[in-house]
Amino acid sequence: MPSRNYIPVLIASASLALTAFSFAQVPSTPPSLPPDAQGTVEFEQEPFRLDAVGLTLFLPLGSTAEAGTMPGKTTVRVKPADNAWIANIQNPRTSNQDLTASKVLEDMVTQLLKQSGEVYERGRPDRPLGYRGVVLLPSETRVIDGRPAQRAYVKLPAEGSSAAIVRGYYVFQLSPAQFVTFELITTEPALTNARRDFEAMVSSARFEDPAKANADRSTAIQTGQKILQRISETTMREIVEAAPERWERLFRPSPTGAKKDDEEIGYRRVRASIGRRGDLDPTRKNPGPGDRQPGYVVRLDARYLDKSGGVARTIDSQAIYFLTFDRESEAWNVRNAIRAGTTTDVVSEIGARQGASMTVEITPAKGAGRTVRPLIQGDGYISRVESMLLPQIMMRAGITAEAGFYAYQSESETIRLRRDILEQPIDRPGMWRLITRFSETQPPQTSVYNAAFDLIRSELPRGVVAEPITLEELGALWRAKGLPMK
C-alpha cells in the first residue's frame, strides 16, 4: 500500500470578472466556479520528478503519471484512480524571447474558445457575438514556491447528452525561452473535487535550477553509462550463469543474536538463466514466433509475512523478467497473491518495452485494470533484468563511484532515478560495499559482497536484514517457528 501524506488545501476565492480577456460572453447569467474547495488531499509519499525542467511535485494518492503523446516536447499525463480528471504537464520552448506566461495563457485560452465555435446575432450570420465556450476564471497571477504563475479556467459547451468540459491552466515561465504548463481536463459535475486535487498538486510544485539539478544527475548517469559499456554480452552471460539460484532470508535481528529469537519477515529465491521470451508464461499451449526470442531471464519467488494494520497477511510474489541480448526489448510478468485468513486477493502486472516505449498493464484485486505508459527520460534507463543483477554488473565493471540509473518500480508504477555507490572498504580487503537508494527520497540500503561477488549481508530500511541461506536451513528454521510453508 502506498504511504500517505495528508496535505490540507484551501483554494483562495477568485473574482469572476471577465476583463482579463476581451471576449464577449453570450450567457446572460455569468458562469461561476463551484465554492472554494476546502479539505484534505492525500498525496503519495514519493514525489514525482520531471528532470527536464527540474520539477518535483506530489501526486494525489492513487494517481499515475505516464508519458504523453505530444511530439517535440516532454509531456506527462497524470490520472487519478477514479479517472475523474486528467492533468497534462508540458514544457514548451520558444524562440520568441518576448513571450511571457500571460501571453502564452492568453493564446491557449483564445485558441480553445475559437475551437468551441462562435455565436452570431439572430438573423445576422455576419455579426459574431462571441464564443460558445466561456471563461470561468480569467487570467490571474498565483505565486507558488516564490515563483509567479498564470492561472485560468474555461468551460466548453456540452455536446449532446455529454456533460460540459472544463479546462484549467497554470503557466510557469522558467526562462525567456522555456515554460511549464499544467492543464486540467474534467467534466463540470466533477469539477469541485477535480479542481481541489489539481490545485493541490500544482501548489506542491518545486522547481530546481534545471542546469544545476541536471548536472548532478548527469554525472551519476554518465558513470552508470560507463559501467554498462564495460559489460559486454559475454560478461552478462557470465553473470547470469554464475548465479543460477540463491535463497535469501529476510528478518529483524533480535538483541540476543540467536536465529530462534529473530523476527522472520520473509524469504526470496532468485534464479537467472539464458532463456526465451516464452518463459514469461511457461503454461502457454501455443507459443508463437516471438516466444522463441532468446535473451536473459530472471525469476523471483518470494514470501512475505505482513503484520501491519492489525491483520496477519501472507504475500506470495512470483515475478519473471526477460531482456533481449541487445537490451532493446524487455517484458515481465508479476503476480502477487495476498492471503488474509480464508481470503486471497491477486494483483498482477504485465509490462513490455520496445526501445523507449513502455506499456504496463496492471490488474488490481478489485475494480477495473489500468494501463500506464511510464516516461523514460533520456539516457540512463536500465531494464528490470539489469536492475535485478545490478550489484554483480557494477562489481564486474569495477568502477568505484556513484552511479545513476533510471529504473521502473512496480510499487510506484513509474520510472525513477536510483543511485548506487560502489566501494571497496579499506578495513575489509577484497570485499565490496554497495549503497543503494531506489529513489531520491527513499532511505538507503547497504549490501556487502565477497571477492566472488556473492552476497554476505544487506541492511534494508526499517531494520530488516537479508542474508543468504540454503533451502534446507530455511525450511528447518520456519518449521521450528511454526511459520506457514504452504
C-alpha positions in Angstrom: 0.0 0.0 0.0 1.3 3.5 -0.8 2.2 5.7 2.1 0.1 8.7 2.6 0.9 12.4 3.1 -2.0 14.4 4.4 -1.9 17.9 3.0 -4.6 20.4 3.8 -5.8 22.5 0.9 -7.6 25.8 0.8 -8.3 27.2 -2.7 -8.5 31.0 -2.5 -11.6 32.6 -3.8 -11.4 34.1 -7.2 -13.1 37.0 -8.9 -15.3 36.1 -11.8 -14.7 39.4 -13.6 -14.2 38.7 -17.3 -12.0 41.7 -18.1 -8.7 39.7 -18.3 -9.7 38.6 -21.8 -11.6 40.8 -24.3 -14.2 38.2 -25.3 -17.9 38.9 -25.5 -19.7 36.4 -23.3 -23.1 35.1 -24.6 -24.9 33.8 -21.4 -26.9 36.4 -19.6 -26.1 34.8 -16.3 -22.4 34.9 -15.5 -21.0 31.4 -15.1 -19.4 30.5 -11.8 -16.9 28.1 -10.4 -18.0 25.8 -7.5 -17.5 27.1 -4.0 -13.9 27.1 -2.8 -12.7 23.5 -2.1 -11.6 23.1 1.5 -10.4 19.8 2.9 -7.5 17.4 2.8 -5.8 15.9 -0.2 -3.9 12.7 0.4 -0.6 12.6 -1.5 1.8 9.8 -2.5 4.8 9.7 -0.2 7.3 9.7 -3.1 7.3 12.9 -5.2 7.2 12.8 -9.0 10.1 14.3 -10.8 10.4 15.7 -14.3 14.1 16.1 -14.7 13.9 18.0 -18.0 12.8 21.1 -16.1 13.9 20.3 -12.5 10.3 19.9 -11.4 9.3 18.0 -8.3 5.7 17.6 -7.2 3.4 15.3 -5.3 0.6 13.4 -7.0 -2.8 12.7 -5.3 -2.8 9.3 -3.7 -3.5 6.6 -6.2 -2.7 8.7 -9.3 -0.4 7.6 -12.0 2.0 9.6 -14.3 2.8 8.4 -17.7 4.4 9.6 -20.9 2.1 11.6 -23.2 2.0 11.6 -27.0 2.8 15.2 -27.9 5.6 15.3 -30.5 8.6 17.6 -30.0 8.1 18.2 -26.2 8.2 16.4 -22.9 4.7 15.5 -21.9 3.4 13.8 -18.8 -0.2 12.8 -18.2 -1.5 12.4 -14.7 -4.7 10.4 -14.0 -6.4 9.7 -10.6 -7.6 6.3 -9.6 -11.2 7.1 -10.4 -10.4 8.7 -13.8 -12.5 11.8 -12.9 -9.9 14.1 -14.5 -6.7 14.3 -16.5 -3.8 16.6 -16.0 -1.2 17.2 -18.7 2.2 18.7 -17.9 4.3 20.0 -20.8 7.5 22.1 -21.2 7.1 24.0 -24.4 10.1 26.0 -25.7 10.0 29.1 -27.9 12.5 31.2 -29.9 10.4 34.3 -29.2 12.3 36.0 -26.4 9.5 38.5 -25.8 6.9 35.8 -24.9 5.5 35.9 -21.4 3.5 33.5 -19.3 0.5 35.8 -19.6 0.7 35.8 -23.4 1.1 32.0 -23.5 -2.0 31.6 -21.4 -4.0 34.1 -23.4 -3.1 32.3 -26.6 -4.1 29.0 -25.2 -7.5 30.3 -24.0 -8.1 32.1 -27.3 -7.5 29.0 -29.3 -9.7 26.9 -27.0 -12.6 29.4 -27.3 -12.3 29.6 -31.1 -12.5 25.8 -31.3 -15.7 25.9 -29.2 -17.4 27.7 -32.0 -18.9 31.2 -32.5 -22.3 32.5 -31.7 -24.0 35.1 -34.0 -26.6 37.7 -33.7 -30.1 36.4 -34.6 -30.6 36.7 -38.3 -27.2 38.2 -38.8 -24.7 35.4 -39.5 -22.1 38.1 -40.4 -22.1 39.5 -36.8 -20.5 37.2 -34.3 -21.3 38.0 -30.7 -18.8 35.7 -29.0 -17.9 32.1 -28.4 -19.8 29.1 -27.2 -17.1 28.5 -24.6 -16.9 30.8 -21.6 -14.1 31.9 -19.3 -15.0 30.7 -15.8 -11.9 32.2 -14.2 -9.9 34.9 -16.0 -6.2 35.0 -16.0 -4.7 35.9 -12.7 -1.3 35.6 -11.1 -0.6 32.9 -8.5 2.7 32.6 -6.6 3.9 29.0 -5.9 7.2 28.4 -4.1 8.1 32.0 -4.7 7.6 31.7 -8.5 4.7 33.5 -10.3 2.3 31.5 -12.5 -0.7 32.5 -14.6 -4.0 30.6 -14.0 -7.3 30.5 -15.8 -10.3 28.1 -16.2 -12.5 27.7 -19.3 -15.8 25.8 -19.8 -16.6 24.3 -23.1 -20.3 23.6 -24.1 -21.8 20.2 -23.7 -22.3 18.1 -26.8 -25.4 16.0 -27.0 -26.0 14.2 -23.7 -22.4 14.6 -22.6 -21.5 16.9 -19.7 -19.8 20.2 -20.3 -16.0 20.0 -20.2 -13.9 22.3 -18.0 -10.2 23.0 -18.6 -7.9 24.7 -16.1 -4.4 26.1 -16.8 -1.3 27.1 -15.0 1.6 28.5 -16.9 5.1 29.0 -15.4 8.0 30.7 -17.1 11.3 29.2 -16.2 13.4 31.3 -18.6 12.9 33.6 -21.6 12.6 30.5 -23.9 11.2 27.8 -21.5 7.8 27.4 -20.0 6.0 24.7 -18.0 2.2 24.3 -18.4 -0.3 22.4 -16.3 -3.6 21.6 -17.9 -6.7 20.1 -16.1 -9.4 18.4 -18.1 -12.6 17.3 -16.3 -16.3 17.5 -16.6 -18.5 20.1 -14.9 -20.1 17.7 -12.4 -16.7 16.5 -11.3 -15.1 20.0 -11.2 -15.3 20.6 -7.4 -13.1 17.6 -6.5 -11.0 17.7 -9.6 -10.1 21.3 -9.1 -9.2 20.7 -5.4 -6.9 17.8 -6.4 -5.4 19.8 -9.3 -4.8 22.9 -7.4 -3.2 20.9 -4.5 -0.9 19.1 -6.9 0.2 22.3 -8.7 0.7 24.0 -5.3 3.2 21.3 -4.3 5.4 22.0 -7.4 9.0 22.9 -6.7 11.5 23.9 -9.4 15.2 23.4 -9.0 17.7 25.1 -11.3 17.5 22.7 -14.2 21.1 23.2 -15.1 22.3 22.5 -11.5 19.9 19.6 -11.0 20.7 18.0 -14.3 24.5 18.4 -13.8 24.3 16.4 -10.6 22.2 13.7 -12.1 24.2 13.8 -15.4 27.4 13.0 -13.6 25.9 9.9 -11.9 24.1 8.8 -15.1 27.3 9.2 -17.1 29.1 6.9 -14.6 26.2 4.4 -14.9 26.6 4.5 -18.7 30.3 3.8 -18.4 29.5 0.8 -16.2 27.1 -0.6 -18.8 29.5 0.0 -21.6 32.1 -2.2 -19.8 29.6 -5.1 -19.6 29.6 -7.0 -22.9 27.1 -9.7 -23.9 29.7 -12.2 -22.9 30.1 -10.7 -19.5 26.3 -10.6 -19.0 26.1 -14.3 -19.8 28.9 -15.0 -17.3 26.9 -13.0 -14.6 23.8 -15.0 -15.4 25.4 -18.4 -15.5 27.5 -17.7 -12.3 24.3 -17.4 -10.1 21.7 -19.9 -11.3 19.9 -19.8 -7.9 20.2 -18.2 -4.5 18.0 -18.1 -1.4 17.8 -15.1 0.9 16.3 -14.9 4.4 14.7 -11.6 5.5 14.4 -10.9 9.2 14.8 -8.4 12.0 17.7 -9.4 14.2 17.0 -10.0 17.9 19.0 -8.5 20.8 20.3 -11.9 21.6 21.7 -12.5 18.2 20.1 -16.0 18.1 18.2 -17.0 14.9 15.5 -18.5 17.1 14.8 -15.1 18.6 14.8 -13.2 15.3 11.6 -11.9 13.7 11.1 -13.6 10.3 9.9 -11.2 7.6 10.1 -13.5 4.6 12.4 -15.1 2.1 13.1 -15.0 -1.6 14.6 -17.1 -4.3 16.3 -15.5 -7.3 17.1 -17.6 -10.4 18.9 -16.3 -13.5 19.3 -18.1 -16.8 19.6 -17.8 -20.6 16.1 -18.4 -21.9 13.4 -17.2 -24.2 10.6 -14.7 -24.1 8.1 -17.6 -23.9 9.5 -18.3 -20.4 7.3 -15.5 -19.2 4.3 -17.9 -19.5 5.5 -21.5 -19.5 1.9 -22.7 -19.4 1.1 -21.2 -22.8 0.0 -24.0 -25.1 0.5 -22.4 -28.4 3.8 -20.4 -28.3 4.3 -18.0 -31.3 7.5 -17.0 -33.1 8.1 -14.1 -30.7 8.1 -16.6 -27.8 11.3 -18.1 -29.2 13.2 -14.8 -29.0 16.3 -15.5 -26.9 17.6 -13.4 -24.0 18.2 -13.2 -20.3 15.6 -14.5 -17.8 15.5 -13.7 -14.1 12.9 -15.3 -11.8 11.9 -14.1 -8.3 9.8 -16.1 -5.9 9.2 -14.6 -2.5 7.0 -14.9 0.6 6.5 -12.0 3.0 4.8 -12.0 6.4 2.9 -8.8 6.9 1.5 -7.9 10.3 0.7 -4.2 9.6 -2.8 -2.9 10.1 -3.6 -5.4 12.8 -4.3 -8.2 10.3 -1.8 -11.0 9.6 -1.2 -11.5 5.9 0.9 -13.8 3.8 2.1 -12.3 0.5 3.4 -14.7 -2.2 5.1 -13.0 -5.1 6.1 -14.6 -8.4 7.9 -12.5 -11.0 9.6 -13.3 -14.3 11.7 -10.8 -16.2 13.0 -11.1 -19.8 15.6 -9.0 -21.7 16.9 -9.5 -25.2 20.7 -9.7 -25.7 20.8 -6.3 -27.4 18.9 -4.7 -24.4 16.3 -3.1 -26.8 13.3 -5.2 -25.8 12.1 -6.5 -22.4 9.0 -7.9 -20.8 7.9 -9.1 -17.4 5.1 -10.8 -15.6 4.5 -10.2 -11.9 1.8 -11.9 -9.8 1.2 -11.2 -6.1 -1.2 -13.3 -4.0 -2.2 -11.7 -0.8 -3.8 -14.1 1.7 -5.6 -12.9 4.9 -7.4 -15.7 6.7 -9.5 -17.5 4.1 -9.5 -14.7 1.6 -6.9 -14.4 -1.2 -6.6 -11.4 -3.4 -4.5 -11.5 -6.5 -2.7 -8.5 -8.1 -0.9 -8.8 -11.4 1.4 -6.6 -13.6 2.4 -7.3 -17.2 4.9 -5.0 -18.7 6.8 -4.6 -22.0 9.2 -2.2 -23.5 10.5 -1.7 -27.0 13.2 0.9 -27.3 12.0 4.0 -25.4 8.3 3.0 -25.4 6.9 1.2 -22.3 3.4 -0.1 -21.5 2.4 -1.7 -18.2 -1.0 -3.5 -17.7 -2.0 -3.6 -14.0 -4.8 -5.7 -12.7 -5.8 -4.9 -9.1 -7.5 -7.3 -6.7 -10.7 -5.4 -7.1 -12.0 -3.0 -9.7 -11.0 -2.4 -13.3 -7.5 -2.8 -14.5 -5.5 0.1 -15.9 -2.7 0.8 -18.4 0.2 3.1 -17.7 2.9 4.3 -20.0 5.8 5.4 -17.9 8.1 8.2 -19.1 11.6 7.2 -20.0 13.6 10.4 -19.5 16.7 10.4 -21.8 19.7 8.2 -21.2 20.4 6.0 -18.2 17.5 3.6 -18.3 18.1 0.0 -17.2 15.8 -2.9 -17.7 14.1 -5.0 -14.9 16.7 -7.8 -15.6 19.6 -5.4 -15.2 18.1 -3.8 -12.1 18.0 -7.3 -10.5 21.6 -8.1 -11.5 23.0 -4.6 -11.0 25.2 -5.4 -8.0 27.1 -8.0 -10.0 27.1 -5.8 -13.1 28.7 -2.9 -11.1 31.3 -5.2 -9.3 32.2 -6.8 -12.7 32.8 -3.3 -14.2 34.9 -2.4 -11.2 34.1 1.3 -11.1 34.0 2.5 -7.5 31.9 5.7 -7.7 28.3 6.9 -7.5 26.2 5.8 -10.5 22.7 6.7 -11.5 20.2 4.6 -13.4 16.5 5.1 -14.3 14.5 2.0 -13.5 10.8 1.1 -13.4 9.4 0.4 -10.0 6.2 -1.6 -9.6 5.3 -0.1 -6.2 5.1 3.4 -7.7 4.1 2.4 -11.2 6.7 4.8 -12.6 10.3 5.2 -13.6 12.6 6.7 -11.0 16.3 7.6 -10.7 18.1 5.1 -8.4 21.6 5.8 -7.2 24.2 3.2 -6.3 27.6 3.8 -4.7 30.1 1.0 -5.0 33.1 1.0 -2.6 35.9 -1.3 -1.6 36.3 -0.7 2.2 39.8 -0.3 3.3 39.1 -2.1 6.5 37.7 -5.1 4.6 40.2 -6.1 1.9 38.7 -8.0 -1.0 35.1 -7.1 -0.1 32.7 -4.8 -1.9 30.1 -2.5 -0.3 27.1 -1.2 -2.3 24.9 1.6 -1.0 21.6 1.8 -2.9 18.9 4.4 -2.9 16.0 3.3 -5.1 14.6 6.9 -5.3 15.7 10.4 -4.3 13.6 10.3 -1.1 13.9 6.6 0.0 16.3 5.6 2.7 19.4 3.8 1.5 20.2 0.1 1.9 23.7 -1.2 2.3 24.9 -4.6 1.0 28.3 -6.3 1.4 29.7 -8.8 -1.1 32.8 -11.0 -1.1 35.5 -11.1 -3.7 33.5 -13.6 -5.7 30.6 -11.1 -5.9 28.4 -13.2 -3.6 26.1 -11.5 -1.1 27.1 -11.6 2.5 24.5 -9.3 4.1 22.1 -6.5 3.2 20.8 -4.0 5.7 17.4 -2.8 4.4 15.1 0.0 5.7 13.1 -0.4 8.9 15.7 -2.7 10.5 15.3 -5.6 8.1 18.3 -7.7 7.2 18.7 -10.0 4.2 21.3 -12.8 4.3 21.9 -15.8 2.0 20.7 -19.2 3.3 20.2 -22.7 2.0 16.7 -24.1 1.3 17.3 -26.8 4.0 18.3 -24.3 6.6 15.4 -22.0 5.8 12.9 -24.8 5.9 14.1 -26.1 9.3 14.0 -22.5 10.7 10.5 -21.8 9.6 9.2 -25.2 10.7 10.7 -24.7 14.1 8.9 -21.3 14.4 5.6 -22.7 13.1 5.6 -20.3 10.2 3.4 -21.0 7.1 5.3 -23.1 4.5 2.4 -23.7 2.1 
